[in-house]
Structure formats: structure tokens, C-alpha cells
Amino acid sequence: MLISNIAGIYLYKDSDKNNYGMEQAKKNISRAIDYYHQGLAIARKFNLSYGVIDIYSGLANAYTGLGNYQKSIDYYEKALDFDRKSVSATRRFDNLHTASITMGLARVQAMMGNHKKRFYWLGGLY
């Protein structure tokens, strides 16, 4: 989805610059979140399950970037739940997609210091 790609550009725009101001970074992330929500509406309207999953994951990454870990976890869990419910003959990301979501959950739990929950999510990958 094009709008999801635009959101991703804002999410990672100038992230490699060490002297990049935090306020501008937050503005970019907020703009990415706006684009992700627009993309989510489109993905739902046209029943694009793969788009919904990717956008939920993108929103989770964005909220991680803002330090809003609980909201990040909420979106990762939505992505995982939607991924599990949308198994079909026409769409099933391989286990790599599910692994990416669970790795994101594990990463956020580690950032929050919840190592027991981190290992719970990592255990689901083996």
C-alpha cells in the first residue's frame, strides 16, 4: 500500500543523523502515525488483511519510537491477532511475518524491563 510506504518514510526519515533534533523526529513520527491511520482506513475498506497487519506493525514501531511502549504493545498484539485470524488460501505470510511481530513484542518488553514477558514472546519463535 502506497500510503503505508509514505508513513514508513516519515517514520525513518533522517533517523541516521546523529545531530537530528528530537522534536523534529517526534514530528516525523507523528506524521507517520497520521499516514498509517489513513492507510488503515483504506486497508479495512478494501479488506486488505495483509495491509492491516503491516500497518498495525508500523504503528507499533512508531509508538516505540515515541516511547509509548504500552500503545506499541497494543498495536503489535492487534497485528498478531489479525494475522492469526486472517489465515486463508489467498493470504498467509510465512512464519517470518509472525516472527517479526513477536520479535517486536519481545523488543518492547525488554525496553520496559519486562524480561519474563520478553522471553515468553521469544519462546513462541522456536
DSSP file (Angstrom, degrees, kcal/mol; ACC not computed):
  #  RESIDUE AA STRUCTURE BP1 BP2  ACC     N-H-->O    O-->H-N    N-H-->O    O-->H-N    TCO  KAPPA ALPHA  PHI   PSI    X-CA   Y-CA   Z-CA
    1    1 A M     >        0   0    0      0, 0.0     4,-1.7     0, 0.0     5,-0.1   0.000 360.0 360.0 360.0 130.3    0.0    0.0    0.0
    2    2 A L  H  >  +     0   0    0      1,-0.2     4,-2.2     2,-0.2     5,-0.2   0.903 360.0  52.5 -61.6 -44.9    1.4    3.3   -1.0
    3    3 A I  H  > S+     0   0    0      1,-0.2     4,-2.1     2,-0.2    -1,-0.2   0.849 107.5  52.8 -66.0 -32.6    0.2    5.3    2.0
    4    4 A S  H  > S+     0   0    0      2,-0.2     4,-2.2     1,-0.2    -1,-0.2   0.885 108.6  51.0 -66.5 -38.4    1.8    2.8    4.3
    5    5 A N  H  X S+     0   0    0     -4,-1.7     4,-1.8     2,-0.2    -2,-0.2   0.891 108.4  51.5 -65.2 -39.3    5.1    3.2    2.5
    6    6 A I  H  X S+     0   0    0     -4,-2.2     4,-1.9     2,-0.2    -2,-0.2   0.921 108.8  51.4 -62.5 -43.2    4.7    7.0    2.8
    7    7 A A  H  X S+     0   0    0     -4,-2.1     4,-2.3     1,-0.2    -2,-0.2   0.915 107.8  52.6 -59.3 -43.3    4.2    6.5    6.6
    8    8 A G  H  X S+     0   0    0     -4,-2.2     4,-1.9     1,-0.2    -1,-0.2   0.853 104.6  56.0 -62.3 -35.0    7.3    4.4    6.7
    9    9 A I  H  X S+     0   0    0     -4,-1.8     4,-0.9     1,-0.2    -1,-0.2   0.932 110.5  44.1 -62.8 -45.4    9.3    7.1    5.0
   10   10 A Y  H  < S+     0   0    0     -4,-1.9     3,-0.3     1,-0.2    -2,-0.2   0.867 109.5  57.6 -67.1 -34.6    8.3    9.6    7.7
   11   11 A L  H  < S+     0   0    0     -4,-2.3    -1,-0.2     1,-0.2    -2,-0.2   0.898 120.7  26.5 -62.7 -40.0    8.9    7.1   10.5
   12   12 A Y  H >< S+     0   0    0     -4,-1.9     3,-1.9    -5,-0.1     4,-0.3   0.346  86.4 136.9-107.1   5.9   12.6    6.6    9.5
   13   13 A K  T 3< S-     0   0    0     -4,-0.9    15,-0.1    -3,-0.3    16,-0.1  -0.342  86.5 -12.2 -58.8 125.0   13.3    9.9    7.8
   14   14 A D  T >  S+     0   0    0      1,-0.1     3,-1.6    -2,-0.1    -1,-0.3   0.653  90.0 137.8  59.8  19.1   16.7   11.2    8.9
   15   15 A S  T <   +     0   0    0     -3,-1.9    -2,-0.1     1,-0.3    -1,-0.1   0.693  65.0  61.5 -68.7 -15.7   16.9    8.6   11.6
   16   16 A D  T 3  S+     0   0    0     -4,-0.3     2,-0.6     2,-0.0    -1,-0.3   0.482  79.9  99.2 -88.5  -1.8   20.6    8.0   10.7
   17   17 A K    X   -     0   0    0     -3,-1.6     3,-1.3     1,-0.2     0, 0.0  -0.768  59.4-158.5 -90.3 119.0   21.6   11.6   11.5
   18   18 A N  T 3  S+     0   0    0     -2,-0.6    -1,-0.2     1,-0.3    -3,-0.0   0.829  91.1  48.2 -65.4 -33.7   23.2   11.8   15.0
   19   19 A N  T 3  S+     0   0    0      2,-0.1     2,-0.3     3,-0.0    -1,-0.3   0.257  79.7 130.1 -93.8  14.4   22.6   15.6   15.4
   20   20 A Y    <   -     0   0    0     -3,-1.3     2,-0.0    -6,-0.2     5,-0.0  -0.515  64.5-111.6 -71.7 130.5   18.9   15.3   14.3
   21   21 A G     >  -     0   0    0     -2,-0.3     4,-2.1     1,-0.1     5,-0.1  -0.323  10.9-135.1 -68.4 141.7   16.7   17.1   16.8
   22   22 A M  H  > S+     0   0    0      1,-0.2     4,-2.5     2,-0.2     5,-0.2   0.861 104.4  56.8 -63.0 -36.8   14.3   15.1   19.0
   23   23 A E  H  > S+     0   0    0      1,-0.2     4,-1.9     2,-0.2    -1,-0.2   0.916 108.8  45.6 -63.4 -42.2   11.5   17.5   18.4
   24   24 A Q  H  > S+     0   0    0      2,-0.2     4,-2.4     1,-0.2    -1,-0.2   0.897 111.2  53.4 -67.4 -38.7   11.7   17.1   14.6
   25   25 A A  H  X S+     0   0    0     -4,-2.1     4,-2.4     1,-0.2    -2,-0.2   0.914 108.8  49.3 -60.6 -42.9   12.0   13.3   15.0
   26   26 A K  H  X S+     0   0    0     -4,-2.5     4,-2.6     1,-0.2    -1,-0.2   0.874 109.3  52.3 -64.6 -37.0    8.8   13.3   17.1
   27   27 A K  H  X S+     0   0    0     -4,-1.9     4,-2.3     2,-0.2    -2,-0.2   0.913 109.6  49.4 -64.7 -41.6    7.1   15.4   14.4
   28   28 A N  H  X S+     0   0    0     -4,-2.4     4,-2.4     2,-0.2    -2,-0.2   0.916 112.1  47.8 -62.7 -42.7    8.1   12.9   11.7
   29   29 A I  H  X S+     0   0    0     -4,-2.4     4,-2.5     2,-0.2    -2,-0.2   0.914 111.0  50.9 -65.5 -42.1    6.8   10.0   13.8
   30   30 A S  H  X S+     0   0    0     -4,-2.6     4,-1.9     1,-0.2    -1,-0.2   0.888 110.6  49.3 -62.3 -38.1    3.5   11.8   14.5
   31   31 A R  H  X S+     0   0    0     -4,-2.3     4,-2.2     2,-0.2    -1,-0.2   0.904 109.6  51.9 -66.6 -40.5    3.2   12.4   10.7
   32   32 A A  H  X S+     0   0    0     -4,-2.4     4,-2.9     1,-0.2    -2,-0.2   0.916 107.3  52.9 -60.3 -43.1    3.9    8.7   10.1
   33   33 A I  H  X S+     0   0    0     -4,-2.5     4,-2.3     1,-0.2    -1,-0.2   0.910 107.5  51.7 -59.9 -42.8    1.2    7.8   12.6
   34   34 A D  H  X S+     0   0    0     -4,-1.9     4,-1.9     1,-0.2    -1,-0.2   0.932 111.9  46.2 -59.1 -45.9   -1.3   10.0   10.7
   35   35 A Y  H  X S+     0   0    0     -4,-2.2     4,-2.7     1,-0.2    -2,-0.2   0.895 109.6  54.3 -65.5 -39.7   -0.4    8.3    7.4
   36   36 A Y  H  X S+     0   0    0     -4,-2.9     4,-2.5     1,-0.2    -1,-0.2   0.913 108.0  49.9 -60.4 -41.3   -0.7    4.9    9.0
   37   37 A H  H  X S+     0   0    0     -4,-2.3     4,-1.9     2,-0.2    -1,-0.2   0.879 110.4  49.8 -66.5 -36.4   -4.2    5.7   10.2
   38   38 A Q  H  X S+     0   0    0     -4,-1.9     4,-1.7     1,-0.2    -2,-0.2   0.927 112.5  47.9 -64.3 -43.3   -5.2    6.8    6.7
   39   39 A G  H  X S+     0   0    0     -4,-2.7     4,-3.0     1,-0.2    -2,-0.2   0.869 107.4  56.4 -63.8 -36.8   -3.8    3.6    5.3
   40   40 A L  H  X S+     0   0    0     -4,-2.5     4,-2.4     1,-0.2     5,-0.2   0.905 105.3  51.0 -62.6 -42.0   -5.6    1.6    7.9
   41   41 A A  H  X S+     0   0    0     -4,-1.9     4,-2.2     2,-0.2    -1,-0.2   0.911 113.3  45.6 -61.3 -41.8   -8.9    3.0    6.8
   42   42 A I  H  X S+     0   0    0     -4,-1.7     4,-2.1     2,-0.2    -2,-0.2   0.927 111.6  51.1 -67.6 -45.1   -8.2    2.2    3.2
   43   43 A A  H  <>S+     0   0    0     -4,-3.0     5,-3.1     1,-0.2    -2,-0.2   0.890 113.2  45.8 -61.0 -39.8   -7.0   -1.3    4.0
   44   44 A R  H ><5S+     0   0    0     -4,-2.4     3,-1.2     3,-0.2    -1,-0.2   0.913 109.3  55.1 -68.2 -41.9  -10.1   -2.0    6.0
   45   45 A K  H 3<5S+     0   0    0     -4,-2.2    -2,-0.2     1,-0.3    -1,-0.2   0.889 117.3  35.3 -59.1 -40.1  -12.4   -0.5    3.3
   46   46 A F  T 3<5S-     0   0    0     -4,-2.1    -1,-0.3    -5,-0.1    -2,-0.2   0.252 111.0-118.7-100.5  11.8  -10.9   -2.9    0.7
   47   47 A N  T < 5 +     0   0    0     -3,-1.2     2,-1.1     1,-0.2    -3,-0.2   0.903  51.5 164.1  54.0  48.7  -10.5   -5.8    3.1
   48   48 A L    >>< +     0   0    0     -5,-3.1     4,-2.1     1,-0.2     3,-0.5  -0.738  11.7 179.7 -97.2  85.6   -6.7   -6.0    2.6
   49   49 A S  H 3> S+     0   0    0     -2,-1.1     4,-2.3     1,-0.3     5,-0.2   0.871  79.2  54.0 -59.7 -39.1   -5.7   -8.1    5.6
   50   50 A Y  H 3> S+     0   0    0      1,-0.2     4,-2.2     2,-0.2    -1,-0.3   0.873 109.1  50.3 -63.3 -34.8   -2.0   -8.0    4.7
   51   51 A G  H <> S+     0   0    0     -3,-0.5     4,-2.5     2,-0.2    -2,-0.2   0.905 108.6  51.2 -67.6 -41.9   -2.2   -4.2    4.7
   52   52 A V  H  X S+     0   0    0     -4,-2.1     4,-2.6     2,-0.2    -2,-0.2   0.925 111.3  48.2 -60.6 -45.3   -3.9   -4.1    8.1
   53   53 A I  H  X S+     0   0    0     -4,-2.3     4,-2.1     1,-0.2    -2,-0.2   0.931 113.1  46.9 -62.3 -46.9   -1.3   -6.3    9.6
   54   54 A D  H  X S+     0   0    0     -4,-2.2     4,-2.4     1,-0.2    -1,-0.2   0.887 112.8  49.7 -63.1 -39.2    1.6   -4.3    8.2
   55   55 A I  H  X S+     0   0    0     -4,-2.5     4,-2.9     2,-0.2     5,-0.2   0.911 108.7  51.6 -69.2 -41.6    0.0   -1.0    9.3
   56   56 A Y  H  X S+     0   0    0     -4,-2.6     4,-2.2     1,-0.2    -1,-0.2   0.917 111.7  48.4 -58.7 -41.5   -0.5   -2.3   12.8
   57   57 A S  H  X S+     0   0    0     -4,-2.1     4,-2.2     2,-0.2    -2,-0.2   0.902 111.0  50.5 -64.9 -40.3    3.1   -3.3   12.9
   58   58 A G  H  X S+     0   0    0     -4,-2.4     4,-2.4     2,-0.2    -2,-0.2   0.905 109.6  50.0 -63.4 -41.8    4.1    0.1   11.6
   59   59 A L  H  X S+     0   0    0     -4,-2.9     4,-2.7     2,-0.2     5,-0.2   0.894 108.5  53.5 -63.1 -39.0    2.0    1.9   14.2
   60   60 A A  H  X S+     0   0    0     -4,-2.2     4,-1.9    -5,-0.2    -2,-0.2   0.929 109.9  47.4 -61.0 -44.7    3.7   -0.3   16.9
   61   61 A N  H  X S+     0   0    0     -4,-2.2     4,-2.2     2,-0.2    -2,-0.2   0.902 111.0  52.1 -61.9 -41.3    7.1    0.8   15.6
   62   62 A A  H  X S+     0   0    0     -4,-2.4     4,-1.3     1,-0.2    -2,-0.2   0.934 110.1  47.0 -62.4 -46.7    6.1    4.4   15.6
   63   63 A Y  H  <>S+     0   0    0     -4,-2.7     5,-2.3     1,-0.2     4,-0.5   0.821 108.6  55.8 -68.6 -28.7    4.8    4.3   19.2
   64   64 A T  H ><5S+     0   0    0     -4,-1.9     3,-1.4    -5,-0.2    -1,-0.2   0.928 105.3  53.4 -62.5 -43.8    8.0    2.5   20.2
   65   65 A G  H 3<5S+     0   0    0     -4,-2.2    -2,-0.2     1,-0.3    -1,-0.2   0.796 108.7  48.9 -61.0 -29.6    9.9    5.5   18.7
   66   66 A L  T 3<5S-     0   0    0     -4,-1.3    -1,-0.3    -5,-0.1    -2,-0.2   0.529 116.8-115.0 -85.7  -6.6    7.8    7.9   20.8
   67   67 A G  T < 5S+     0   0    0     -3,-1.4     2,-1.4    -4,-0.5    -3,-0.2   0.587  75.5 133.2  82.6   9.5    8.5    5.8   23.9
   68   68 A N     >< +     0   0    0     -5,-2.3     4,-1.9     1,-0.2    -1,-0.2  -0.649  25.4 168.2 -92.5  78.6    4.8    4.9   24.3
   69   69 A Y  H  >  +     0   0    0     -2,-1.4     4,-2.7     1,-0.2    -1,-0.2   0.838  67.8  54.9 -67.9 -36.3    5.5    1.2   24.9
   70   70 A Q  H  > S+     0   0    0      2,-0.2     4,-2.4     1,-0.2    -1,-0.2   0.922 110.2  46.4 -65.2 -41.5    2.1    0.2   26.0
   71   71 A K  H  > S+     0   0    0      2,-0.2     4,-2.1     1,-0.2    -1,-0.2   0.878 111.1  53.8 -66.7 -35.9    0.5    1.6   22.9
   72   72 A S  H  X S+     0   0    0     -4,-1.9     4,-2.5     2,-0.2    -2,-0.2   0.936 108.9  47.9 -60.5 -47.4    3.2   -0.2   20.9
   73   73 A I  H  X S+     0   0    0     -4,-2.7     4,-2.8     1,-0.2     5,-0.2   0.907 108.4  55.6 -60.1 -42.6    2.4   -3.5   22.6
   74   74 A D  H  X S+     0   0    0     -4,-2.4     4,-2.0     1,-0.2    -1,-0.2   0.917 110.8  44.0 -57.3 -44.5   -1.3   -2.9   21.9
   75   75 A Y  H  X S+     0   0    0     -4,-2.1     4,-2.4     2,-0.2    -1,-0.2   0.875 111.9  51.9 -72.2 -36.2   -0.7   -2.5   18.1
   76   76 A Y  H  X S+     0   0    0     -4,-2.5     4,-2.6     2,-0.2    -2,-0.2   0.918 111.0  48.9 -62.4 -41.1    1.7   -5.4   18.0
   77   77 A E  H  X S+     0   0    0     -4,-2.8     4,-2.7     2,-0.2    -2,-0.2   0.875 110.0  51.2 -66.9 -36.4   -1.0   -7.6   19.7
   78   78 A K  H  X S+     0   0    0     -4,-2.0     4,-2.8    -5,-0.2     5,-0.2   0.921 110.8  49.1 -63.4 -42.7   -3.6   -6.3   17.2
   79   79 A A  H  X S+     0   0    0     -4,-2.4     4,-2.5     2,-0.2    -2,-0.2   0.928 113.4  46.1 -61.8 -44.9   -1.2   -7.2   14.3
   80   80 A L  H  X S+     0   0    0     -4,-2.6     4,-2.3     2,-0.2    -2,-0.2   0.913 114.1  47.8 -65.4 -43.3   -0.7  -10.7   15.8
   81   81 A D  H  X S+     0   0    0     -4,-2.7     4,-2.0     2,-0.2    -2,-0.2   0.925 114.0  46.5 -63.4 -45.2   -4.4  -11.3   16.4
   82   82 A F  H  X S+     0   0    0     -4,-2.8     4,-1.6     1,-0.2    -2,-0.2   0.890 110.8  53.6 -64.6 -39.0   -5.3  -10.1   12.9
   83   83 A D  H  < S+     0   0    0     -4,-2.5    -1,-0.2    -5,-0.2    -2,-0.2   0.914 110.4  46.6 -60.9 -43.6   -2.5  -12.3   11.4
   84   84 A R  H >< S+     0   0    0     -4,-2.3     3,-0.7     1,-0.2    -1,-0.2   0.861 115.2  46.1 -67.8 -35.6   -3.9  -15.3   13.2
   85   85 A K  H 3< S+     0   0    0     -4,-2.0    -1,-0.2     1,-0.2    -2,-0.2   0.715 105.6  60.1 -79.9 -20.8   -7.5  -14.6   12.2
   86   86 A S  T 3<  +     0   0    0     -4,-1.6     2,-0.3    -5,-0.2    -1,-0.2   0.153  65.8 138.3-100.1  21.3   -6.8  -13.9    8.6
   87   87 A V    <   +     0   0    0     -3,-0.7     2,-0.3     5,-0.1     5,-0.2  -0.504  28.3 146.5 -64.6 125.3   -5.2  -17.2    7.6
   88   88 A S        -     0   0    0      3,-1.6    -2,-0.1    -2,-0.3     3,-0.0  -0.939  63.4-100.6-152.2 172.8   -6.6  -18.0    4.2
   89   89 A A  S    S+     0   0    0     -2,-0.3     3,-0.1     1,-0.2    -1,-0.1   0.814 122.1  44.2 -68.2 -29.9   -5.8  -19.7    0.9
   90   90 A T  S    S+     0   0    0      1,-0.2     2,-0.4    -3,-0.0    -1,-0.2   0.696 120.6  33.4 -90.1 -19.2   -5.1  -16.4   -0.7
   91   91 A R        +     0   0    0     -5,-0.1    -3,-1.6     2,-0.1    -1,-0.2  -0.923  57.8 132.9-145.3 115.5   -3.1  -14.8    2.1
   92   92 A R        -     0   0    0     -2,-0.4     3,-0.1    -5,-0.2    -5,-0.1  -0.681  38.2-145.9-157.2 104.5   -0.8  -16.2    4.6
   93   93 A F        -     0   0    0     -2,-0.2     5,-0.1     1,-0.1    -2,-0.1  -0.418  36.3-107.3 -61.3 145.6    2.5  -14.5    5.3
   94   94 A D    >>  -     0   0    0      1,-0.1     3,-1.6     3,-0.1     4,-0.9  -0.051  43.5 -82.2 -66.0 179.8    5.0  -17.2    6.1
   95   95 A N  H 3> S+     0   0    0      1,-0.3     4,-2.6     2,-0.2     5,-0.2   0.707 123.9  74.7 -60.3 -19.2    6.2  -17.7    9.7
   96   96 A L  H 3> S+     0   0    0      2,-0.2     4,-2.1     1,-0.2    -1,-0.3   0.878  94.1  50.8 -61.0 -38.0    8.7  -14.9    9.1
   97   97 A H  H <> S+     0   0    0     -3,-1.6     4,-1.7     2,-0.2    -1,-0.2   0.940 112.3  44.9 -67.4 -46.4    5.9  -12.3    9.3
   98   98 A T  H  X S+     0   0    0     -4,-0.9     4,-2.4     1,-0.2    -2,-0.2   0.890 112.0  53.9 -62.7 -38.8    4.6  -13.7   12.6
   99   99 A A  H  X S+     0   0    0     -4,-2.6     4,-2.6     1,-0.2    -1,-0.2   0.885 104.7  54.7 -62.8 -39.0    8.1  -13.9   13.9
  100  100 A S  H  X S+     0   0    0     -4,-2.1     4,-1.9     2,-0.2    -1,-0.2   0.904 109.7  46.8 -61.6 -41.4    8.6  -10.2   13.1
  101  101 A I  H  X S+     0   0    0     -4,-1.7     4,-2.2     2,-0.2    -2,-0.2   0.933 113.8  46.4 -66.7 -46.1    5.6   -9.3   15.1
  102  102 A T  H  X S+     0   0    0     -4,-2.4     4,-2.4     1,-0.2    -2,-0.2   0.851 110.3  53.9 -68.3 -32.6    6.6  -11.4   18.1
  103  103 A M  H  X S+     0   0    0     -4,-2.6     4,-2.6     2,-0.2    -1,-0.2   0.900 107.8  51.4 -64.9 -39.3   10.2  -10.1   17.9
  104  104 A G  H  X S+     0   0    0     -4,-1.9     4,-2.3     2,-0.2    -2,-0.2   0.918 109.9  48.7 -62.0 -43.5    8.8   -6.6   18.1
  105  105 A L  H  X S+     0   0    0     -4,-2.2     4,-2.3     1,-0.2    -2,-0.2   0.916 112.1  48.8 -61.5 -43.2    6.7   -7.5   21.2
  106  106 A A  H  X S+     0   0    0     -4,-2.4     4,-2.2     2,-0.2    -2,-0.2   0.904 110.2  51.8 -63.4 -41.3    9.8   -9.0   22.8
  107  107 A R  H  X S+     0   0    0     -4,-2.6     4,-2.1     2,-0.2    -2,-0.2   0.921 111.3  46.0 -62.3 -45.7   11.9   -5.9   22.0
  108  108 A V  H  X S+     0   0    0     -4,-2.3     4,-1.6     1,-0.2    -1,-0.2   0.904 111.0  52.5 -66.5 -40.8    9.3   -3.6   23.5
  109  109 A Q  H  <>S+     0   0    0     -4,-2.3     5,-2.7     1,-0.2     4,-0.4   0.902 109.7  49.9 -61.2 -39.4    9.0   -5.8   26.6
  110  110 A A  H ><5S+     0   0    0     -4,-2.2     3,-1.1     1,-0.2    -1,-0.2   0.900 107.5  53.5 -64.8 -40.1   12.8   -5.7   27.0
  111  111 A M  H 3<5S+     0   0    0     -4,-2.1    -1,-0.2     1,-0.3    -2,-0.2   0.816 110.0  48.5 -63.6 -29.3   12.8   -1.9   26.7
  112  112 A M  T 3<5S-     0   0    0     -4,-1.6    -1,-0.3    -5,-0.1    -2,-0.2   0.522 118.2-114.0 -86.5  -6.5   10.2   -1.8   29.5
  113  113 A G  T < 5S+     0   0    0     -3,-1.1     2,-1.4    -4,-0.4    -3,-0.2   0.604  74.1 135.4  83.1  11.8   12.3   -4.2   31.6
  114  114 A N     >< +     0   0    0     -5,-2.7     4,-2.1    -6,-0.2    -1,-0.2  -0.607  18.9 162.6 -92.1  75.1    9.7   -7.0   31.5
  115  115 A H  H  >  +     0   0    0     -2,-1.4     4,-2.5     1,-0.2     5,-0.2   0.810  68.6  58.4 -70.7 -29.0   12.2   -9.8   30.8
  116  116 A K  H  > S+     0   0    0      2,-0.2     4,-1.6    -3,-0.2    -1,-0.2   0.938 111.3  42.1 -63.6 -44.9    9.8  -12.6   31.7
  117  117 A K  H  > S+     0   0    0      2,-0.2     4,-2.2     1,-0.2    -2,-0.2   0.854 110.9  58.0 -69.3 -33.8    7.3  -11.4   29.1
  118  118 A R  H  X S+     0   0    0     -4,-2.1     4,-2.4     1,-0.2    -2,-0.2   0.946 108.5  44.6 -59.0 -48.3   10.2  -10.8   26.6
  119  119 A F  H  X S+     0   0    0     -4,-2.5     4,-2.3     1,-0.2    -1,-0.2   0.816 107.4  60.1 -68.7 -29.2   11.2  -14.5   26.9
  120  120 A Y  H  X S+     0   0    0     -4,-1.6     4,-0.8     2,-0.2    -1,-0.2   0.951 110.0  41.7 -58.7 -48.6    7.6  -15.5   26.6
  121  121 A W  H >< S+     0   0    0     -4,-2.2     3,-0.6     1,-0.2     4,-0.2   0.887 114.3  50.9 -68.9 -38.4    7.4  -13.9   23.2
  122  122 A L  H >< S+     0   0    0     -4,-2.4     3,-1.5     1,-0.2     4,-0.3   0.856 103.5  60.4 -66.3 -32.9   10.8  -15.2   22.2
  123  123 A G  H >< S+     0   0    0     -4,-2.3     3,-1.0     1,-0.3    -1,-0.2   0.768  93.8  65.1 -64.7 -26.0    9.8  -18.7   23.2
  124  124 A G  T << S+     0   0    0     -4,-0.8    -1,-0.3    -3,-0.6    -2,-0.2   0.579  93.0  63.4 -72.5  -9.2    7.0  -18.6   20.6
  125  125 A L  T <         0   0    0     -3,-1.5    -1,-0.2    -4,-0.2    -2,-0.2   0.609 360.0 360.0 -90.5 -12.4    9.5  -18.4   17.8
  126  126 A Y    <         0   0    0     -3,-1.0    -1,-0.2    -4,-0.3    -2,-0.2   0.443 360.0 360.0-103.3 360.0   11.1  -21.8   18.5
